[in-house]
Amino acid sequence: MGILSDFFIADPTHAPNYAGGDALDAADKCQLKSITPLQAAQFLAVLRGREYDVDLLGEFQLITPEDAEEWTTTVPQDMLEGLARIGDGEITDIAAQFEQATAEELGWSPDDFAPVVADLSTLARRAAETGKQMYLWNSL
């Protein structure tokens, strides 16, 4: 089955209880697999236009207990902003950069990443429009 990896947006005034996302509107989540904070930090490096550094992992703050069976981390605000700025004409290029950044871990092609980039960009724009924060939820 693999790792479930959902990016979702929620009101930042209280810690969200995602629990698989059933209570969220479909427009407030992007349900994926295999993307952990490690790959998200690699995406962040791409969006910042710099090389990946393990210290970027620390920017994804864990808001659930470490010993939980599901984990939720915050997504850095500049990652949300960077995703929101991606235009339709940039999706292919960003997808290729995400593929290169995560080739060792994921082995996805740019074609695999294109819909992920498009969906995350749409979700980030929705977050910006509604004043919500973006989070990454993982479950085994």
C-alpha positions, 0 to 999 in steps of 0.5 A: 500500500505504501505511505499515504501523503496528503497535502491539505489546507486548514484554518491555522488558528488551531492544530488540525485533526486530519484523520484521513481527510474524510471531513474536508472538502475535496478542494481542500486536499490533494491525496498522494502517496510516497511523499514524506517531509523529505521529498517535500523539503526537496520540493522546497529547495526547487521552489527556492532555486537552491540545492537541497540541504537536510536542514530544510527538513526542520522547516516542516514542523511536526504538530502531532506526537512522534509516536502517533500512527499518523503524522501532520507537519506544517508546510513552510509559508514560502513553499505555499507561496511558491506553489501558488505562483506556478503558472500553467506554462511552468508546470512541465519545467517544475515537474522536471525539477521535482523529478530530478530532486527526488529521483533517488527516492521516488523514481517518478517521471516528469509526467508523473509529477505534472499533475502533482505540481498542478494540483499542489499549485491549485491547492496553494492558491486556494489556501492563499484565497481563504487564509488557510495554512498548508499541511502534509499528513502521512500515514503508513 
